[in-house]
Amino acid sequence: MWVTELRRRLKAHFGEDYAASWAKDFVLPELGGISVDEALSLGFDAQTIWKAVASNQGIDSSFE
């Protein structure tokens, strides 16, 4: 999964206005206590990050 697809999915789930803030500020235990943006900067795979977001939010990780 590309980072652009991850961002698209975040916007689809959280909304255009909230997605960027959520990705920056919300810490995911599923990623070891870091945010989506931190995980990306550390080189985490976008698909792994999406699966963590989906697990945390109780949504289907195969979100289309």
SEDOKOL-528886 format. One record per residue: residue in one letter; x, y, z of N, C-alpha, C, O in turn. Coordinates in steps of 0.001 Angstrom, whole numbers, padded with zeros to 6 digits, always signed. Each point is the difference from the previous one (the first is absolute). Example, Ala and Ser with C-alpha at 12.3 -4.5 7.8 and 13.67 -1.06 7.14 Angstrom:
a+013190-005690+007800-000890+001190+000000+000900+001200+000000+001036-000019+000665
s-001386+001069-001385+000820+001190+000060-000770+001090+000730+000509+001108+000169
//
This chain:
m+000857-001177+000000-000857+001177+000000+000901+001238+000000+000994+000051+000725
w-001336+000909-001513+000721+001261-000061-000456+000932+001119-001112-000122+000512
v+001976+001041-000148-000321+000989+001024-001206+000839-000435-000841+000348+000830
t+000750-000024-002109-001146+000786-000474-001315-000748+000220-001020+000615+000309
e+001041-001931-000466-001204-000794+000250-000326-000009+001489-001169+000079+000375
l+002176-000173+000467-000212+000081+001444-000652+001330+000357-000969+000032+000759
r+001489+001057-001296-000565+001321+000277-001442+000100-000505-000851+000591+000664
r+000581-001166-001830-001358+000010-000544-000951-000735+000935-001111+000463+000257
r+001549-001602+000247-000837-000784+000908-000230+000725+001320-001098-000044+000556
l+002127+000706-000062-000171+000779+001233-001024+001113-000208-000849+000235+000860
k+000931+000448-002002-000964+001063-000297-001407-000554-000148-000967+000620+000443
a+000853-001781-001064-001317-000611-000170-000610-000378+001345-001210+000115+000191
h+002040-000563+000734-000509-000436+001312-000222+001173+000959-001042+000078+000650
f+002015+000831-000558-000059+001075+000989-000533+001318-000544-000361+000889+000771
g+000310-000759-002072-000419+001256-000606+001197+000828-000405+001087-000114+000568
e-001310+000941-001554+001062+000838-000579+000686+000875+001049+001223+000137-000012
d-001992+000447+000904+000553+000953+000964+000714-000644+001178+000906+000613+000566
y-001279-001821-000176+000521-000610+001219+001117-001010-000260+000788-000281+000903
a-000704-000264-002099+000940-001096-000279+001455+000371+000278+000718-000769+000639
a-000278+001923-001103+001402+000394+000183+000335+000196+001475+001069-000402+000459
s-001976+001013+000269+000210+000204+001429+000056-001327+000740+000863-000211+000852
w-001780-000674-001180-000037-001319+000639+001295-000755-000270+000579-000590+000912
a-000126+000608-002159+001223-000723-000378+001225+000552+000727+000946-000734+000284
k-000975+002013+000008+001129+000634+000683-000040-000212+001508+001037-000225+000625
d-002218+000296-000044-000114+000085+001460-000438-001277+000719+000325-000180+001174
f-001047-000698-001844-000548-001173+000677+001048-001107+000070+000548-000404-001026
v-000270-000081+002220+000991-001052+000226-000698-001357-000054-000993-000232+000690
l+001524-000645-001507-000588-001330-000180+000795-001052+000775+001172-000230-000296
p-001799-000407+001281+000678-001087+000704+000405-001121-000972+001006-000679+000208
e-001792+000500-001253+000274-001048-000984+001304+000244-000772+000537-000914-000625
l-000039+002143+000675+001277+000336-000651+001105+000213+001029+001050+000560-000315
g-001285-000999+001521+001013+000156+001038-000012+001360+000669+001003+000424+000573
g-002147+000268-000644-000126+001273+000691+000481+001197-000793+000449+000990+000578
i-000537-001070-001893+000361+001139-000833-001168+000342-000925-000934-000788-000150
s+000993+001955-000462-001066+000449-000891+000230-000530-001422+001053-000556-000313
v-002048+000744-000515+000114-000372-001413+001165+000752-000638+000824-000605-000685
d-000748+001904+000901+001076+000791-000597+001373-000444+000488+000946-000078-000784
e-000837-000212+002067+001275-000488+000532+000363-001344-000616+001158-000234-000346
a-002140-000648+000209+000247-001316-000601+000493+000155-001440+000927-000691-000422
l-001543+001586-000316+000448+000240-001381+001431+000520-000031+000806-000439-000820
s-000492+001365+001705+001357+000569+000013+001045-001035+000420+001174+000121-000348
l-001604-001130+001090+000910-001070+000411+000095-001114-001036+000755-000957+000177
g-001520+001083-001255+000085-000979-001076-000960-001160+000089+000165-000987-000718
f-001173+001072+001583-001015-001050+000060-000709-000091-001340-000199+001013-000671
d-000178-002202+000285-000766-000226-001218-001404+000578+000171-000623-000167+001048
a+000130+000849-002087-001321+000634+000071-001112-001012+000262-000966+000311+000695
q+001092-001508-001240-001029-001017+000222-000021-000433+001469-001071-000207+000571
t+002224+000074+000025+000088-000333+001426-000652+001090+000839-000715-000286+000960
i+000966+001524-001326-000589+001129+000723-001516-000023-000149-000720+000184+000981
w+000229-000409-002199-001449-000034-000209-000645-001112+000826-001067+000198+000581
k+001702-001353-000529-000554-001108+000796-000071+000384+001472-000948-000373+000691
a+001938+001111-000206-000013+000459+001393-001128+000998+000230-000695-000067+001014
v+000512+000994-001956-001084+000976+000107-001343-000723+000001-000861+000278+000834
a+000689-001200-001766-001257-000736-000112-000291-000788+001270-001136-000021+000473
s+002148-000623+000074-000177-000755+001240-000402+000926+001139-000910-000316+000767
n+001576+001443-000652-000286+000954+001060-001401+000579-000114-000669+000221+001010
q+000230+000023-002224-001288+000643-000233-001144-000993-000192-001156+000402-000137
g+001471-001685+000126-001043-001017-000157-000622-000003-001377-001201-000229-000147
i+002020+000485-000871-000495-000011-001373+000701-001086-000806+001040-000517+000409
d-001611+000183-001540+000548-001026-000881+001316+000502-000605+000033+001071-000606
s+001030-001825+000766+001305+000434-000509+000072-000094-001517+000933+000534-000600
s-001886-001194-000031-000012-000067-001462-000864+001108-000572-000483-000104-001128
f+000287+001153+001892-000801+001160-000368+000303+000431-001430+001160+000150-000382
e-002203+000046-000391+000165+000411-001400-000354+001449-000161+000075+000534-001107
//
